[in-house]
Amino acid sequence: DHSYALPNSPTRLKARLSEALARVESLEREKQNAKTRERRAKKTVKSLLEDLKEKNLINEELNERLGFHSGKNKLIIQP
């Protein structure tokens, strides 16, 4: 029995469909949770870099070395 073969029973077919839909929903939740964690981490890093800038503990070279190169997220340090 191959995974791509349709079951003979409509009941079994419906069960496989339900399992597949449940898996899709689970993966969508995992994806959304991962995106939320990523946004939270980016916000934390941005806040930390801003605090360091305010306290004059970070310069442009260090900011570049920290890898904050993604355009809109780049913390710009003015001399």
N, CA, C and O atoms as a Tripos MOL2 file, in Angstrom:
@<TRIPOS>MOLECULE
protein
  316   315    79     0     0
PROTEIN
NO_CHARGES

@<TRIPOS>ATOM
      1 N           0.8470   -1.1820    0.0000 N.3       1 ASP1
      2 CA          0.0000    0.0000    0.0000 C.3       1 ASP1
      3 C           0.8920    1.2440    0.0000 C.2       1 ASP1
      4 O           1.6480    1.4730    0.9440 O.2       1 ASP1
      5 N           0.7980    2.0270   -1.0420 N.am      2 HIS2
      6 CA          1.6050    3.2390   -1.1660 C.3       2 HIS2
      7 C           0.8780    4.4220   -0.5480 C.2       2 HIS2
      8 O          -0.3510    4.4460   -0.4750 O.2       2 HIS2
      9 N           1.6550    5.4040   -0.1040 N.am      3 SER3
     10 CA          1.0500    6.5630    0.5510 C.3       3 SER3
     11 C           0.2020    7.3890   -0.4080 C.2       3 SER3
     12 O          -0.7020    8.1030    0.0270 O.2       3 SER3
     13 N           0.4790    7.3020   -1.6930 N.am      4 TYR4
     14 CA         -0.2940    8.0800   -2.6670 C.3       4 TYR4
     15 C          -1.5290    7.3350   -3.1640 C.2       4 TYR4
     16 O          -2.3580    7.9220   -3.8590 O.2       4 TYR4
     17 N          -1.6660    6.0780   -2.8290 N.am      5 ALA5
     18 CA         -2.8290    5.2880   -3.2610 C.3       5 ALA5
     19 C          -4.0420    5.6520   -2.4070 C.2       5 ALA5
     20 O          -3.9390    5.7990   -1.1890 O.2       5 ALA5
     21 N          -5.1800    5.7920   -3.0610 N.am      6 LEU6
     22 CA         -6.4040    6.1040   -2.3240 C.3       6 LEU6
     23 C          -6.9650    4.8420   -1.6880 C.2       6 LEU6
     24 O          -6.9880    3.7830   -2.3140 O.2       6 LEU6
     25 N          -7.4150    4.9540   -0.4460 N.am      7 PRO7
     26 CA         -8.0310    3.7910    0.2020 C.3       7 PRO7
     27 C          -9.3610    3.4410   -0.4770 C.2       7 PRO7
     28 O         -10.0230    4.3020   -1.0570 O.2       7 PRO7
     29 N          -9.7300    2.1750   -0.3930 N.am      8 ASN8
     30 CA        -10.9900    1.7190   -0.9790 C.3       8 ASN8
     31 C         -12.1940    2.2340   -0.2060 C.2       8 ASN8
     32 O         -13.2570    2.4670   -0.7820 O.2       8 ASN8
     33 N         -12.0290    2.4090    1.0750 N.am      9 SER9
     34 CA        -13.1390    2.7920    1.9410 C.3       9 SER9
     35 C         -13.2720    4.3190    2.0110 C.2       9 SER9
     36 O         -12.2820    5.0060    2.2650 O.2       9 SER9
     37 N         -14.4670    4.8550    1.7920 N.am     10 PRO10
     38 CA        -14.6740    6.3010    1.9470 C.3      10 PRO10
     39 C         -14.3990    6.7710    3.3770 C.2      10 PRO10
     40 O         -13.9530    7.8980    3.5920 O.2      10 PRO10
     41 N         -14.6640    5.9090    4.3410 N.am     11 THR11
     42 CA        -14.4030    6.2560    5.7380 C.3      11 THR11
     43 C         -12.9090    6.4420    5.9700 C.2      11 THR11
     44 O         -12.4800    7.3940    6.6220 O.2      11 THR11
     45 N         -12.1170    5.5080    5.4200 N.am     12 ARG12
     46 CA        -10.6590    5.6050    5.5700 C.3      12 ARG12
     47 C         -10.1180    6.8140    4.8080 C.2      12 ARG12
     48 O          -9.1850    7.4740    5.2680 O.2      12 ARG12
     49 N         -10.6960    7.1030    3.6540 N.am     13 LEU13
     50 CA        -10.2840    8.2700    2.8790 C.3      13 LEU13
     51 C         -10.5470    9.5480    3.6780 C.2      13 LEU13
     52 O          -9.7020   10.4420    3.7300 O.2      13 LEU13
     53 N         -11.7180    9.6230    4.2930 N.am     14 LYS14
     54 CA        -12.0540   10.7930    5.1030 C.3      14 LYS14
     55 C         -11.1070   10.9100    6.3010 C.2      14 LYS14
     56 O         -10.7090   12.0130    6.6740 O.2      14 LYS14
     57 N         -10.7510    9.7800    6.8990 N.am     15 ALA15
     58 CA         -9.8220    9.7870    8.0330 C.3      15 ALA15
     59 C          -8.4540   10.3150    7.6000 C.2      15 ALA15
     60 O          -7.8360   11.1090    8.3090 O.2      15 ALA15
     61 N          -7.9830    9.8670    6.4270 N.am     16 ARG16
     62 CA         -6.6920   10.3570    5.9210 C.3      16 ARG16
     63 C          -6.7410   11.8490    5.6370 C.2      16 ARG16
     64 O          -5.7800   12.5690    5.9070 O.2      16 ARG16
     65 N          -7.8620   12.3140    5.0920 N.am     17 LEU17
     66 CA         -8.0270   13.7400    4.8350 C.3      17 LEU17
     67 C          -7.9950   14.5230    6.1440 C.2      17 LEU17
     68 O          -7.3350   15.5580    6.2350 O.2      17 LEU17
     69 N          -8.6930   14.0380    7.1390 N.am     18 SER18
     70 CA         -8.7080   14.7030    8.4500 C.3      18 SER18
     71 C          -7.3120   14.7580    9.0540 C.2      18 SER18
     72 O          -6.9180   15.7790    9.6170 O.2      18 SER18
     73 N          -6.5630   13.6650    8.9400 N.am     19 GLU19
     74 CA         -5.1910   13.6330    9.4500 C.3      19 GLU19
     75 C          -4.3280   14.6590    8.7250 C.2      19 GLU19
     76 O          -3.5380   15.3690    9.3470 O.2      19 GLU19
     77 N          -4.4840   14.7300    7.4150 N.am     20 ALA20
     78 CA         -3.6920   15.6750    6.6260 C.3      20 ALA20
     79 C          -4.0400   17.1180    6.9950 C.2      20 ALA20
     80 O          -3.1490   17.9570    7.1230 O.2      20 ALA20
     81 N          -5.3170   17.4040    7.1640 N.am     21 LEU21
     82 CA         -5.7350   18.7560    7.5370 C.3      21 LEU21
     83 C          -5.2330   19.1270    8.9300 C.2      21 LEU21
     84 O          -4.8250   20.2650    9.1650 O.2      21 LEU21
     85 N          -5.2630   18.1730    9.8420 N.am     22 ALA22
     86 CA         -4.7530   18.4230   11.1930 C.3      22 ALA22
     87 C          -3.2600   18.7240   11.1440 C.2      22 ALA22
     88 O          -2.7710   19.5960   11.8620 O.2      22 ALA22
     89 N          -2.5450   18.0000   10.2990 N.am     23 ARG23
     90 CA         -1.0990   18.2320   10.1540 C.3      23 ARG23
     91 C          -0.8290   19.6200    9.5780 C.2      23 ARG23
     92 O           0.0820   20.3140   10.0290 O.2      23 ARG23
     93 N          -1.6150   20.0250    8.5880 N.am     24 VAL24
     94 CA         -1.4620   21.3590    8.0000 C.3      24 VAL24
     95 C          -1.6950   22.4330    9.0600 C.2      24 VAL24
     96 O          -0.9160   23.3800    9.1670 O.2      24 VAL24
     97 N          -2.7590   22.2880    9.8390 N.am     25 GLU25
     98 CA         -3.0520   23.2580   10.8940 C.3      25 GLU25
     99 C          -1.9240   23.3250   11.9140 C.2      25 GLU25
    100 O          -1.5480   24.4080   12.3620 O.2      25 GLU25
    101 N          -1.3910   22.1760   12.2760 N.am     26 SER26
    102 CA         -0.2920   22.1260   13.2340 C.3      26 SER26
    103 C           0.9420   22.8450   12.6880 C.2      26 SER26
    104 O           1.5850   23.6160   13.3990 O.2      26 SER26
    105 N           1.2610   22.5890   11.4320 N.am     27 LEU27
    106 CA          2.4190   23.2390   10.8190 C.3      27 LEU27
    107 C           2.2170   24.7460   10.6920 C.2      27 LEU27
    108 O           3.1620   25.5160   10.8650 O.2      27 LEU27
    109 N           0.9960   25.1680   10.3930 N.am     28 GLU28
    110 CA          0.7120   26.6040   10.3130 C.3      28 GLU28
    111 C           0.8890   27.2690   11.6760 C.2      28 GLU28
    112 O           1.4230   28.3750   11.7620 O.2      28 GLU28
    113 N           0.4440   26.6010   12.7440 N.am     29 ARG29
    114 CA          0.6380   27.1410   14.0930 C.3      29 ARG29
    115 C           2.1230   27.2320   14.4250 C.2      29 ARG29
    116 O           2.5810   28.2350   14.9720 O.2      29 ARG29
    117 N           2.8740   26.1840   14.0920 N.am     30 GLU30
    118 CA          4.3180   26.2010   14.3480 C.3      30 GLU30
    119 C           4.9900   27.3440   13.5980 C.2      30 GLU30
    120 O           5.8570   28.0290   14.1400 O.2      30 GLU30
    121 N           4.5860   27.5410   12.3580 N.am     31 LYS31
    122 CA          5.1570   28.6260   11.5460 C.3      31 LYS31
    123 C           4.8500   29.9830   12.1720 C.2      31 LYS31
    124 O           5.7340   30.8320   12.2790 O.2      31 LYS31
    125 N           3.6080   30.1880   12.5820 N.am     32 GLN32
    126 CA          3.2230   31.4560   13.1990 C.3      32 GLN32
    127 C           3.9760   31.6690   14.5080 C.2      32 GLN32
    128 O           4.4250   32.7810   14.7880 O.2      32 GLN32
    129 N           4.1170   30.6240   15.3050 N.am     33 ASN33
    130 CA          4.8680   30.7360   16.5600 C.3      33 ASN33
    131 C           6.3240   31.0890   16.2980 C.2      33 ASN33
    132 O           6.9070   31.8930   17.0250 O.2      33 ASN33
    133 N           6.9160   30.4980   15.2670 N.am     34 ALA34
    134 CA          8.3050   30.8020   14.9210 C.3      34 ALA34
    135 C           8.4440   32.2580   14.4850 C.2      34 ALA34
    136 O           9.4060   32.9310   14.8540 O.2      34 ALA34
    137 N           7.4900   32.7390   13.7050 N.am     35 LYS35
    138 CA          7.5290   34.1420   13.2730 C.3      35 LYS35
    139 C           7.4020   35.0800   14.4710 C.2      35 LYS35
    140 O           8.0760   36.1080   14.5370 O.2      35 LYS35
    141 N           6.5400   34.7230   15.4100 N.am     36 THR36
    142 CA          6.3630   35.5390   16.6100 C.3      36 THR36
    143 C           7.6500   35.5740   17.4310 C.2      36 THR36
    144 O           8.0580   36.6310   17.9100 O.2      36 THR36
    145 N           8.2880   34.4080   17.5910 N.am     37 ARG37
    146 CA          9.5630   34.3620   18.3270 C.3      37 ARG37
    147 C          10.6180   35.2150   17.6270 C.2      37 ARG37
    148 O          11.3820   35.9240   18.2820 O.2      37 ARG37
    149 N          10.6610   35.1460   16.2950 N.am     38 GLU38
    150 CA         11.6450   35.9210   15.5380 C.3      38 GLU38
    151 C          11.3990   37.4210   15.7060 C.2      38 GLU38
    152 O          12.3420   38.1830   15.9210 O.2      38 GLU38
    153 N          10.1330   37.8500   15.6080 N.am     39 ARG39
    154 CA          9.8180   39.2730   15.7980 C.3      39 ARG39
    155 C          10.2140   39.7370   17.1970 C.2      39 ARG39
    156 O          10.7720   40.8210   17.3660 O.2      39 ARG39
    157 N           9.9210   38.9080   18.1930 N.am     40 ARG40
    158 CA         10.2530   39.2550   19.5750 C.3      40 ARG40
    159 C          11.7670   39.3750   19.7510 C.2      40 ARG40
    160 O          12.2420   40.2940   20.4170 O.2      40 ARG40
    161 N          12.5180   38.4590   19.1620 N.am     41 ALA41
    162 CA         13.9780   38.5030   19.2670 C.3      41 ALA41
    163 C          14.5370   39.7440   18.5720 C.2      41 ALA41
    164 O          15.4300   40.4020   19.1060 O.2      41 ALA41
    165 N          14.0210   40.0640   17.3910 N.am     42 LYS42
    166 CA         14.4910   41.2560   16.6720 C.3      42 LYS42
    167 C          14.2070   42.5200   17.4730 C.2      42 LYS42
    168 O          15.0390   43.4250   17.5400 O.2      42 LYS42
    169 N          13.0240   42.5720   18.0790 N.am     43 LYS43
    170 CA         12.6550   43.7350   18.8800 C.3      43 LYS43
    171 C          13.5890   43.8690   20.0810 C.2      43 LYS43
    172 O          14.0070   44.9740   20.4270 O.2      43 LYS43
    173 N          13.9110   42.7540   20.7090 N.am     44 THR44
    174 CA         14.8080   42.7650   21.8630 C.3      44 THR44
    175 C          16.1990   43.2440   21.4700 C.2      44 THR44
    176 O          16.8000   44.0590   22.1690 O.2      44 THR44
    177 N          16.7100   42.7370   20.3510 N.am     45 VAL45
    178 CA         18.0420   43.1390   19.8850 C.3      45 VAL45
    179 C          18.0490   44.6210   19.5390 C.2      45 VAL45
    180 O          18.9790   45.3430   19.8950 O.2      45 VAL45
    181 N          17.0140   45.0700   18.8460 N.am     46 LYS46
    182 CA         16.9420   46.4840   18.4720 C.3      46 LYS46
    183 C          16.9280   47.3600   19.7170 C.2      46 LYS46
    184 O          17.6260   48.3720   19.7750 O.2      46 LYS46
    185 N          16.1370   46.9750   20.7080 N.am     47 SER47
    186 CA         16.0540   47.7330   21.9500 C.3      47 SER47
    187 C          17.4040   47.7640   22.6670 C.2      47 SER47
    188 O          17.8240   48.8050   23.1700 O.2      47 SER47
    189 N          18.0690   46.6270   22.7080 N.am     48 LEU48
    190 CA         19.3790   46.5520   23.3430 C.3      48 LEU48
    191 C          20.3830   47.4540   22.6420 C.2      48 LEU48
    192 O          21.1300   48.1790   23.2990 O.2      48 LEU48
    193 N          20.4080   47.4180   21.3120 N.am     49 LEU49
    194 CA         21.3390   48.2640   20.5680 C.3      49 LEU49
    195 C          21.0290   49.7440   20.7700 C.2      49 LEU49
    196 O          21.9430   50.5630   20.8610 O.2      49 LEU49
    197 N          19.7500   50.0880   20.8410 N.am     50 GLU50
    198 CA         19.3870   51.4830   21.0990 C.3      50 GLU50
    199 C          19.8430   51.9140   22.4920 C.2      50 GLU50
    200 O          20.3320   53.0300   22.6650 O.2      50 GLU50
    201 N          19.6880   51.0410   23.4790 N.am     51 ASP51
    202 CA         20.1580   51.3520   24.8340 C.3      51 ASP51
    203 C          21.6670   51.5510   24.8490 C.2      51 ASP51
    204 O          22.1700   52.4810   25.4790 O.2      51 ASP51
    205 N          22.3860   50.6760   24.1530 N.am     52 LEU52
    206 CA         23.8410   50.8110   24.0900 C.3      52 LEU52
    207 C          24.2390   52.1160   23.4080 C.2      52 LEU52
    208 O          25.1980   52.7700   23.8200 O.2      52 LEU52
    209 N          23.5040   52.4920   22.3680 N.am     53 LYS53
    210 CA         23.7960   53.7380   21.6560 C.3      53 LYS53
    211 C          23.5750   54.9290   22.5820 C.2      53 LYS53
    212 O          24.4020   55.8400   22.6340 O.2      53 LYS53
    213 N          22.4570   54.9250   23.3140 N.am     54 GLU54
    214 CA         22.1540   56.0280   24.2310 C.3      54 GLU54
    215 C          23.2310   56.1740   25.3000 C.2      54 GLU54
    216 O          23.5240   57.2860   25.7390 O.2      54 GLU54
    217 N          23.8110   55.0730   25.7140 N.am     55 LYS55
    218 CA         24.8420   55.0980   26.7560 C.3      55 LYS55
    219 C          26.2420   55.2500   26.1650 C.2      55 LYS55
    220 O          27.2400   55.1650   26.8820 O.2      55 LYS55
    221 N          26.3080   55.4740   24.8540 N.am     56 ASN56
    222 CA         27.5830   55.6230   24.1410 C.3      56 ASN56
    223 C          28.5060   54.4290   24.3540 C.2      56 ASN56
    224 O          29.7190   54.5890   24.4910 O.2      56 ASN56
    225 N          27.9270   53.2410   24.3810 N.am     57 LEU57
    226 CA         28.7120   52.0210   24.5540 C.3      57 LEU57
    227 C          28.8810   51.2600   23.2440 C.2      57 LEU57
    228 O          29.4760   50.1830   23.2170 O.2      57 LEU57
    229 N          28.3600   51.8190   22.1690 N.am     58 ILE58
    230 CA         28.4600   51.1500   20.8800 C.3      58 ILE58
    231 C          28.8070   52.1980   19.8310 C.2      58 ILE58
    232 O          28.2890   53.3150   19.8500 O.2      58 ILE58
    233 N          29.6840   51.8200   18.9260 N.am     59 ASN59
    234 CA         30.0100   52.7200   17.8260 C.3      59 ASN59
    235 C          29.5930   52.0710   16.5150 C.2      59 ASN59
    236 O          29.1140   50.9370   16.5020 O.2      59 ASN59
    237 N          29.7750   52.7850   15.4210 N.am     60 GLU60
    238 CA         29.3090   52.2900   14.1300 C.3      60 GLU60
    239 C          30.0080   50.9890   13.7440 C.2      60 GLU60
    240 O          29.3780   50.0780   13.2080 O.2      60 GLU60
    241 N          31.3100   50.9030   14.0150 N.am     61 GLU61
    242 CA         32.0450   49.6820   13.6610 C.3      61 GLU61
    243 C          31.4810   48.4690   14.4080 C.2      61 GLU61
    244 O          31.2700   47.4100   13.8170 O.2      61 GLU61
    245 N          31.2440   48.6320   15.6900 N.am     62 LEU62
    246 CA         30.6900   47.5290   16.4780 C.3      62 LEU62
    247 C          29.2810   47.1830   16.0000 C.2      62 LEU62
    248 O          28.9120   46.0110   15.9320 O.2      62 LEU62
    249 N          28.5100   48.1960   15.6750 N.am     63 ASN63
    250 CA         27.1640   47.9720   15.1560 C.3      63 ASN63
    251 C          27.2270   47.1360   13.8800 C.2      63 ASN63
    252 O          26.4330   46.2110   13.7080 O.2      63 ASN63
    253 N          28.1560   47.4500   12.9900 N.am     64 GLU64
    254 CA         28.3210   46.6860   11.7490 C.3      64 GLU64
    255 C          28.7690   45.2530   12.0570 C.2      64 GLU64
    256 O          28.2790   44.3010   11.4500 O.2      64 GLU64
    257 N          29.6880   45.1090   12.9870 N.am     65 ARG65
    258 CA         30.1920   43.7730   13.3230 C.3      65 ARG65
    259 C          29.1160   42.8980   13.9480 C.2      65 ARG65
    260 O          29.1810   41.6730   13.8480 O.2      65 ARG65
    261 N          28.1440   43.4990   14.5800 N.am     66 LEU66
    262 CA         27.0510   42.7290   15.1640 C.3      66 LEU66
    263 C          26.1080   42.1970   14.0970 C.2      66 LEU66
    264 O          25.2140   41.4040   14.3900 O.2      66 LEU66
    265 N          26.3080   42.6320   12.8640 N.am     67 GLY67
    266 CA         25.5480   42.0600   11.7630 C.3      67 GLY67
    267 C          24.1540   42.6160   11.6030 C.2      67 GLY67
    268 O          23.2700   41.9250   11.0950 O.2      67 GLY67
    269 N          23.9400   43.8100   12.0130 N.am     68 PHE68
    270 CA         22.6220   44.4220   11.8840 C.3      68 PHE68
    271 C          22.5580   45.1380   10.5390 C.2      68 PHE68
    272 O          22.5650   46.3680   10.4800 O.2      68 PHE68
    273 N          22.4960   44.3520    9.4490 N.am     69 HIS69
    274 CA         22.6170   44.9020    8.1020 C.3      69 HIS69
    275 C          21.3260   44.8880    7.3110 C.2      69 HIS69
    276 O          21.3630   45.1610    6.1110 O.2      69 HIS69
    277 N          20.2130   44.5930    7.9000 N.am     70 SER70
    278 CA         19.0050   44.3320    7.1180 C.3      70 SER70
    279 C          18.2020   45.5920    6.7940 C.2      70 SER70
    280 O          16.9810   45.5990    6.9560 O.2      70 SER70
    281 N          18.8460   46.6230    6.3540 N.am     71 GLY71
    282 CA         18.1470   47.8030    5.8650 C.3      71 GLY71
    283 C          17.3130   48.5070    6.9130 C.2      71 GLY71
    284 O          17.8290   49.3460    7.6510 O.2      71 GLY71
    285 N          16.0230   48.1780    6.9940 N.am     72 LYS72
    286 CA         15.1260   48.8900    7.8990 C.3      72 LYS72
    287 C          15.4600   48.6410    9.3620 C.2      72 LYS72
    288 O          15.1210   49.4650   10.2120 O.2      72 LYS72
    289 N          16.1160   47.5290    9.6800 N.am     73 ASN73
    290 CA         16.4550   47.2200   11.0690 C.3      73 ASN73
    291 C          17.8180   47.7680   11.4710 C.2      73 ASN73
    292 O          18.2070   47.6790   12.6350 O.2      73 ASN73
    293 N          18.5360   48.3290   10.5190 N.am     74 LYS74
    294 CA         19.8840   48.7930   10.8120 C.3      74 LYS74
    295 C          19.8290   50.0000   11.7410 C.2      74 LYS74
    296 O          19.1230   50.9740   11.4780 O.2      74 LYS74
    297 N          20.5700   49.9180   12.8070 N.am     75 LEU75
    298 CA         20.6570   51.0150   13.7520 C.3      75 LEU75
    299 C          21.7140   51.9740   13.2270 C.2      75 LEU75
    300 O          22.8770   51.5950   13.0840 O.2      75 LEU75
    301 N          21.3310   53.1900   12.9440 N.am     76 ILE76
    302 CA         22.2610   54.1680   12.3820 C.3      76 ILE76
    303 C          22.8110   54.9980   13.5220 C.2      76 ILE76
    304 O          22.0630   55.5760   14.3100 O.2      76 ILE76
    305 N          24.1350   55.0480   13.5980 N.am     77 ILE77
    306 CA         24.7960   55.7830   14.6610 C.3      77 ILE77
    307 C          25.3380   57.0780   14.0720 C.2      77 ILE77
    308 O          26.1580   57.0630   13.1540 O.2      77 ILE77
    309 N          24.8760   58.1750   14.6010 N.am     78 GLN78
    310 CA         25.3140   59.4890   14.1360 C.3      78 GLN78
    311 C          26.4870   59.9420   15.0060 C.2      78 GLN78
    312 O          26.4310   59.7990   16.2280 O.2      78 GLN78
    313 N          27.5460   60.4840   14.4050 N.am     79 PRO79
    314 CA         28.6910   60.9680   15.2040 C.3      79 PRO79
    315 C          28.3450   62.2060   15.9990 C.2      79 PRO79
    316 O          29.1930   62.7350   16.7190 O.2      79 PRO79
@<TRIPOS>BOND
     1     1     2 1
     2     2     3 1
     3     3     4 2
     4     3     5 am
     5     5     6 1
     6     6     7 1
     7     7     8 2
     8     7     9 am
     9     9    10 1
    10    10    11 1
    11    11    12 2
    12    11    13 am
    13    13    14 1
    14    14    15 1
    15    15    16 2
    16    15    17 am
    17    17    18 1
    18    18    19 1
    19    19    20 2
    20    19    21 am
    21    21    22 1
    22    22    23 1
    23    23    24 2
    24    23    25 am
    25    25    26 1
    26    26    27 1
    27    27    28 2
    28    27    29 am
    29    29    30 1
    30    30    31 1
    31    31    32 2
    32    31    33 am
    33    33    34 1
    34    34    35 1
    35    35    36 2
    36    35    37 am
    37    37    38 1
    38    38    39 1
    39    39    40 2
    40    39    41 am
    41    41    42 1
    42    42    43 1
    43    43    44 2
    44    43    45 am
    45    45    46 1
    46    46    47 1
    47    47    48 2
    48    47    49 am
    49    49    50 1
    50    50    51 1
    51    51    52 2
    52    51    53 am
    53    53    54 1
    54    54    55 1
    55    55    56 2
    56    55    57 am
    57    57    58 1
    58    58    59 1
    59    59    60 2
    60    59    61 am
    61    61    62 1
    62    62    63 1
    63    63    64 2
    64    63    65 am
    65    65    66 1
    66    66    67 1
    67    67    68 2
    68    67    69 am
    69    69    70 1
    70    70    71 1
    71    71    72 2
    72    71    73 am
    73    73    74 1
    74    74    75 1
    75    75    76 2
    76    75    77 am
    77    77    78 1
    78    78    79 1
    79    79    80 2
    80    79    81 am
    81    81    82 1
    82    82    83 1
    83    83    84 2
    84    83    85 am
    85    85    86 1
    86    86    87 1
    87    87    88 2
    88    87    89 am
    89    89    90 1
    90    90    91 1
    91    91    92 2
    92    91    93 am
    93    93    94 1
    94    94    95 1
    95    95    96 2
    96    95    97 am
    97    97    98 1
    98    98    99 1
    99    99   100 2
   100    99   101 am
   101   101   102 1
   102   102   103 1
   103   103   104 2
   104   103   105 am
   105   105   106 1
   106   106   107 1
   107   107   108 2
   108   107   109 am
   109   109   110 1
   110   110   111 1
   111   111   112 2
   112   111   113 am
   113   113   114 1
   114   114   115 1
   115   115   116 2
   116   115   117 am
   117   117   118 1
   118   118   119 1
   119   119   120 2
   120   119   121 am
   121   121   122 1
   122   122   123 1
   123   123   124 2
   124   123   125 am
   125   125   126 1
   126   126   127 1
   127   127   128 2
   128   127   129 am
   129   129   130 1
   130   130   131 1
   131   131   132 2
   132   131   133 am
   133   133   134 1
   134   134   135 1
   135   135   136 2
   136   135   137 am
   137   137   138 1
   138   138   139 1
   139   139   140 2
   140   139   141 am
   141   141   142 1
   142   142   143 1
   143   143   144 2
   144   143   145 am
   145   145   146 1
   146   146   147 1
   147   147   148 2
   148   147   149 am
   149   149   150 1
   150   150   151 1
   151   151   152 2
   152   151   153 am
   153   153   154 1
   154   154   155 1
   155   155   156 2
   156   155   157 am
   157   157   158 1
   158   158   159 1
   159   159   160 2
   160   159   161 am
   161   161   162 1
   162   162   163 1
   163   163   164 2
   164   163   165 am
   165   165   166 1
   166   166   167 1
   167   167   168 2
   168   167   169 am
   169   169   170 1
   170   170   171 1
   171   171   172 2
   172   171   173 am
   173   173   174 1
   174   174   175 1
   175   175   176 2
   176   175   177 am
   177   177   178 1
   178   178   179 1
   179   179   180 2
   180   179   181 am
   181   181   182 1
   182   182   183 1
   183   183   184 2
   184   183   185 am
   185   185   186 1
   186   186   187 1
   187   187   188 2
   188   187   189 am
   189   189   190 1
   190   190   191 1
   191   191   192 2
   192   191   193 am
   193   193   194 1
   194   194   195 1
   195   195   196 2
   196   195   197 am
   197   197   198 1
   198   198   199 1
   199   199   200 2
   200   199   201 am
   201   201   202 1
   202   202   203 1
   203   203   204 2
   204   203   205 am
   205   205   206 1
   206   206   207 1
   207   207   208 2
   208   207   209 am
   209   209   210 1
   210   210   211 1
   211   211   212 2
   212   211   213 am
   213   213   214 1
   214   214   215 1
   215   215   216 2
   216   215   217 am
   217   217   218 1
   218   218   219 1
   219   219   220 2
   220   219   221 am
   221   221   222 1
   222   222   223 1
   223   223   224 2
   224   223   225 am
   225   225   226 1
   226   226   227 1
   227   227   228 2
   228   227   229 am
   229   229   230 1
   230   230   231 1
   231   231   232 2
   232   231   233 am
   233   233   234 1
   234   234   235 1
   235   235   236 2
   236   235   237 am
   237   237   238 1
   238   238   239 1
   239   239   240 2
   240   239   241 am
   241   241   242 1
   242   242   243 1
   243   243   244 2
   244   243   245 am
   245   245   246 1
   246   246   247 1
   247   247   248 2
   248   247   249 am
   249   249   250 1
   250   250   251 1
   251   251   252 2
   252   251   253 am
   253   253   254 1
   254   254   255 1
   255   255   256 2
   256   255   257 am
   257   257   258 1
   258   258   259 1
   259   259   260 2
   260   259   261 am
   261   261   262 1
   262   262   263 1
   263   263   264 2
   264   263   265 am
   265   265   266 1
   266   266   267 1
   267   267   268 2
   268   267   269 am
   269   269   270 1
   270   270   271 1
   271   271   272 2
   272   271   273 am
   273   273   274 1
   274   274   275 1
   275   275   276 2
   276   275   277 am
   277   277   278 1
   278   278   279 1
   279   279   280 2
   280   279   281 am
   281   281   282 1
   282   282   283 1
   283   283   284 2
   284   283   285 am
   285   285   286 1
   286   286   287 1
   287   287   288 2
   288   287   289 am
   289   289   290 1
   290   290   291 1
   291   291   292 2
   292   291   293 am
   293   293   294 1
   294   294   295 1
   295   295   296 2
   296   295   297 am
   297   297   298 1
   298   298   299 1
   299   299   300 2
   300   299   301 am
   301   301   302 1
   302   302   303 1
   303   303   304 2
   304   303   305 am
   305   305   306 1
   306   306   307 1
   307   307   308 2
   308   307   309 am
   309   309   310 1
   310   310   311 1
   311   311   312 2
   312   311   313 am
   313   313   314 1
   314   314   315 1
   315   315   316 2
@<TRIPOS>SUBSTRUCTURE
     1 ASP1         2 RESIDUE 1 A ASP
     2 HIS2         6 RESIDUE 1 A HIS
     3 SER3        10 RESIDUE 1 A SER
     4 TYR4        14 RESIDUE 1 A TYR
     5 ALA5        18 RESIDUE 1 A ALA
     6 LEU6        22 RESIDUE 1 A LEU
     7 PRO7        26 RESIDUE 1 A PRO
     8 ASN8        30 RESIDUE 1 A ASN
     9 SER9        34 RESIDUE 1 A SER
    10 PRO10       38 RESIDUE 1 A PRO
    11 THR11       42 RESIDUE 1 A THR
    12 ARG12       46 RESIDUE 1 A ARG
    13 LEU13       50 RESIDUE 1 A LEU
    14 LYS14       54 RESIDUE 1 A LYS
    15 ALA15       58 RESIDUE 1 A ALA
    16 ARG16       62 RESIDUE 1 A ARG
    17 LEU17       66 RESIDUE 1 A LEU
    18 SER18       70 RESIDUE 1 A SER
    19 GLU19       74 RESIDUE 1 A GLU
    20 ALA20       78 RESIDUE 1 A ALA
    21 LEU21       82 RESIDUE 1 A LEU
    22 ALA22       86 RESIDUE 1 A ALA
    23 ARG23       90 RESIDUE 1 A ARG
    24 VAL24       94 RESIDUE 1 A VAL
    25 GLU25       98 RESIDUE 1 A GLU
    26 SER26      102 RESIDUE 1 A SER
    27 LEU27      106 RESIDUE 1 A LEU
    28 GLU28      110 RESIDUE 1 A GLU
    29 ARG29      114 RESIDUE 1 A ARG
    30 GLU30      118 RESIDUE 1 A GLU
    31 LYS31      122 RESIDUE 1 A LYS
    32 GLN32      126 RESIDUE 1 A GLN
    33 ASN33      130 RESIDUE 1 A ASN
    34 ALA34      134 RESIDUE 1 A ALA
    35 LYS35      138 RESIDUE 1 A LYS
    36 THR36      142 RESIDUE 1 A THR
    37 ARG37      146 RESIDUE 1 A ARG
    38 GLU38      150 RESIDUE 1 A GLU
    39 ARG39      154 RESIDUE 1 A ARG
    40 ARG40      158 RESIDUE 1 A ARG
    41 ALA41      162 RESIDUE 1 A ALA
    42 LYS42      166 RESIDUE 1 A LYS
    43 LYS43      170 RESIDUE 1 A LYS
    44 THR44      174 RESIDUE 1 A THR
    45 VAL45      178 RESIDUE 1 A VAL
    46 LYS46      182 RESIDUE 1 A LYS
    47 SER47      186 RESIDUE 1 A SER
    48 LEU48      190 RESIDUE 1 A LEU
    49 LEU49      194 RESIDUE 1 A LEU
    50 GLU50      198 RESIDUE 1 A GLU
    51 ASP51      202 RESIDUE 1 A ASP
    52 LEU52      206 RESIDUE 1 A LEU
    53 LYS53      210 RESIDUE 1 A LYS
    54 GLU54      214 RESIDUE 1 A GLU
    55 LYS55      218 RESIDUE 1 A LYS
    56 ASN56      222 RESIDUE 1 A ASN
    57 LEU57      226 RESIDUE 1 A LEU
    58 ILE58      230 RESIDUE 1 A ILE
    59 ASN59      234 RESIDUE 1 A ASN
    60 GLU60      238 RESIDUE 1 A GLU
    61 GLU61      242 RESIDUE 1 A GLU
    62 LEU62      246 RESIDUE 1 A LEU
    63 ASN63      250 RESIDUE 1 A ASN
    64 GLU64      254 RESIDUE 1 A GLU
    65 ARG65      258 RESIDUE 1 A ARG
    66 LEU66      262 RESIDUE 1 A LEU
    67 GLY67      266 RESIDUE 1 A GLY
    68 PHE68      270 RESIDUE 1 A PHE
    69 HIS69      274 RESIDUE 1 A HIS
    70 SER70      278 RESIDUE 1 A SER
    71 GLY71      282 RESIDUE 1 A GLY
    72 LYS72      286 RESIDUE 1 A LYS
    73 ASN73      290 RESIDUE 1 A ASN
    74 LYS74      294 RESIDUE 1 A LYS
    75 LEU75      298 RESIDUE 1 A LEU
    76 ILE76      302 RESIDUE 1 A ILE
    77 ILE77      306 RESIDUE 1 A ILE
    78 GLN78      310 RESIDUE 1 A GLN
    79 PRO79      314 RESIDUE 1 A PRO
